[in-house]
Amino acid sequence: MDLPPSIGLPNGPRIEAPKGRLVNIAILGGTGKEGAGLAIRWALAGHSIIIGSRDAERARAKAAELREIAKKLPIVGHTNAEAAELGDVVVVALPATGLQATLPEVASACRGKIVVSTVVPLTFGGPRLFTPPPAGSAAEEVQALLPEATVVAAFHHIAAHELAELDEPINCDLLVCGHDADAKETVAELGRSMGLRSIDAGPLSNAGPVEGITAVLATINRRYKIKNAGIKITGL
Ligand SMILES: NC(=O)c1ccc[n+]([C@@H]2O[C@H](COP(=O)([O-])OP(=O)(O)OC[C@H]3O[C@@H](n4cnc5c(N)ncnc54)[C@H](OP(=O)(O)O)[C@@H]3O)[C@@H](O)[C@H]2O)c1
């Protein structure tokens, strides 16, 4: 997409001049708050977005709703399976409970692609908020379900609430975990394209602790009656 540097839209957010490589990004579960928030931030940065859903009509409706936020945004809607086919990078923005039902049907479409897991296995209302699967983390479960993809874990601490506040920068660092340095750099660049400081947080085996921090942030949000507890790494 060819955009002039920083377009100010009347009554709307600003579309920034694209920074770095532009990517077709499929978002599985993109009808939810987190997926939709990532979609709009990335679309405003110039990337093309395919919203995925179990229901193609729901995906198209969400894409149309997001396109209303700023005109000419490249956002379309499809089923999760079609979205995975169309995306160069596939983002999993599903609840942890939806992974087993959804990912096997997209496994061949994800072959050879970078798959970003935003998934945090949280259980609300119980004694323990962070409830990782036997694989150790949701990201490692995603990797087991998509063995021919390169999974990177990221965006767990970037709240949907903050993503939706388009006039404000996101006040949180992006921690990125994965086994493949090039895949991590691609995801770091996608983070930078929405204004985040991206930090390499090590291999995919660190995804469990990284996902677990979200449980701590959710607890802090409740204790202090706020919505936007985040995390910043010092010393860099
Ligand atoms: N919300 C946040 O602030 C936040 C922050 C960081 C990370 N995350 C993580 O991001 C992921 C998405 O969060 P969210 O709040 O957007 O979740 P959500 O609204 O509960 O779910 C997102 C979408 O997933 C689909 N879905 C729901 N249940 C499903 C199931 N059982 N099987 C298959 N698909 C299902 C739905 O889309 P369709 O009905 O259209 O298929 C839904 O719109 C979660 O793993 C969460 O831990 C969230």
The ligand as an SDF file (V2000), in Angstrom:
LIG
                    3D

 48 52  0  0  0  0  0  0  0  0999 V2000
   -8.0880   -9.2190   25.9310 N   0  0  0  0  0  0  0  0  0  0  0  0
   -6.8560   -8.8040   26.2380 C   0  0  0  0  0  0  0  0  0  0  0  0
   -6.6410   -7.6890   26.7780 O   0  0  0  0  0  0  0  0  0  0  0  0
   -5.6680   -9.6950   25.9430 C   0  0  0  0  0  0  0  0  0  0  0  0
   -4.3690   -9.2130   26.1590 C   0  0  0  0  0  0  0  0  0  0  0  0
   -3.2760  -10.0240   25.8240 C   0  0  0  0  0  0  0  0  0  0  0  0
   -3.4810  -11.3100   25.3260 C   0  0  0  0  0  0  0  0  0  0  0  0
   -4.7640  -11.7610   25.1700 N   0  0  0  0  0  0  0  0  0  0  0  0
   -4.9560  -13.1110   24.6600 C   0  0  0  0  0  0  0  0  0  0  0  0
   -5.4490  -12.9860   23.3480 O   0  0  0  0  0  0  0  0  0  0  0  0
   -6.3820  -14.0320   23.0760 C   0  0  0  0  0  0  0  0  0  0  0  0
   -7.6980  -13.3990   22.6160 C   0  0  0  0  0  0  0  0  0  0  0  0
   -8.2020  -12.5880   23.6360 O   0  0  0  0  0  0  0  0  0  0  0  0
   -9.6710  -11.9750   23.5370 P   0  0  0  0  0  0  0  0  0  0  0  0
   -9.9130  -11.2330   24.7910 O   0  0  0  0  0  0  0  0  0  0  0  0
   -9.8260  -11.2780   22.2370 O   0  0  0  0  0  0  0  0  0  0  0  0
  -10.5200  -13.3480   23.5370 O   0  0  0  0  0  0  0  0  0  0  0  0
  -12.0250  -13.7050   23.1780 P   0  0  0  0  0  0  0  0  0  0  0  0
  -12.7770  -12.4720   22.8510 O   0  0  0  0  0  0  0  0  0  0  0  0
  -12.5210  -14.5860   24.2630 O   0  0  0  0  0  0  0  0  0  0  0  0
  -11.8710  -14.6200   21.8890 O   0  0  0  0  0  0  0  0  0  0  0  0
  -11.4020  -14.1390   20.6490 C   0  0  0  0  0  0  0  0  0  0  0  0
  -12.1700  -14.8220   19.5300 C   0  0  0  0  0  0  0  0  0  0  0  0
  -11.9110  -16.2320   19.5570 O   0  0  0  0  0  0  0  0  0  0  0  0
  -13.0460  -16.9290   19.0360 C   0  0  0  0  0  0  0  0  0  0  0  0
  -13.3910  -17.9970   19.9810 N   0  0  0  0  0  0  0  0  0  0  0  0
  -13.9590  -17.8830   21.2010 C   0  0  0  0  0  0  0  0  0  0  0  0
  -14.0920  -19.0890   21.7950 N   0  0  0  0  0  0  0  0  0  0  0  0
  -13.6120  -19.9890   20.9040 C   0  0  0  0  0  0  0  0  0  0  0  0
  -13.4820  -21.4140   20.9180 C   0  0  0  0  0  0  0  0  0  0  0  0
  -13.8570  -22.1390   21.9720 N   0  0  0  0  0  0  0  0  0  0  0  0
  -12.9340  -22.0150   19.8290 N   0  0  0  0  0  0  0  0  0  0  0  0
  -12.5320  -21.2880   18.7490 C   0  0  0  0  0  0  0  0  0  0  0  0
  -12.6360  -19.9360   18.6830 N   0  0  0  0  0  0  0  0  0  0  0  0
  -13.1500  -19.3030   19.7420 C   0  0  0  0  0  0  0  0  0  0  0  0
  -14.1810  -15.9140   18.9060 C   0  0  0  0  0  0  0  0  0  0  0  0
  -14.2880  -15.5940   17.5300 O   0  0  0  0  0  0  0  0  0  0  0  0
  -15.4370  -16.2140   16.5710 P   0  0  0  0  0  0  0  0  0  0  0  0
  -16.6250  -16.5020   17.4480 O   0  0  0  0  0  0  0  0  0  0  0  0
  -15.6800  -15.1010   15.6180 O   0  0  0  0  0  0  0  0  0  0  0  0
  -14.8310  -17.4330   15.9650 O   0  0  0  0  0  0  0  0  0  0  0  0
  -13.6910  -14.6960   19.6670 C   0  0  0  0  0  0  0  0  0  0  0  0
  -14.1320  -13.4780   19.1160 O   0  0  0  0  0  0  0  0  0  0  0  0
   -6.5420  -14.8270   24.3750 C   0  0  0  0  0  0  0  0  0  0  0  0
   -5.7690  -16.0000   24.3410 O   0  0  0  0  0  0  0  0  0  0  0  0
   -6.0110  -13.8850   25.4370 C   0  0  0  0  0  0  0  0  0  0  0  0
   -5.4200  -14.5750   26.5270 O   0  0  0  0  0  0  0  0  0  0  0  0
   -5.8600  -10.9910   25.4460 C   0  0  0  0  0  0  0  0  0  0  0  0
  1  2  1  0
  2  3  2  0
  2  4  1  0
  4  5  1  0
  4 48  2  0
  5  6  2  0
  6  7  1  0
  7  8  2  0
  8  9  1  0
  8 48  1  0
  9 10  1  0
  9 46  1  0
 10 11  1  0
 11 12  1  0
 11 44  1  0
 12 13  1  0
 13 14  1  0
 14 15  2  0
 14 16  1  0
 14 17  1  0
 17 18  1  0
 18 19  2  0
 18 20  1  0
 18 21  1  0
 21 22  1  0
 22 23  1  0
 23 24  1  0
 23 42  1  0
 24 25  1  0
 25 26  1  0
 25 36  1  0
 26 27  1  0
 26 35  1  0
 27 28  2  0
 28 29  1  0
 29 30  1  0
 29 35  2  0
 30 31  1  0
 30 32  2  0
 32 33  1  0
 33 34  2  0
 34 35  1  0
 36 37  1  0
 36 42  1  0
 37 38  1  0
 38 39  2  0
 38 40  1  0
 38 41  1  0
 42 43  1  0
 44 45  1  0
 44 46  1  0
 46 47  1  0
M  CHG  2   8   1  16  -1
M  END
$$$$
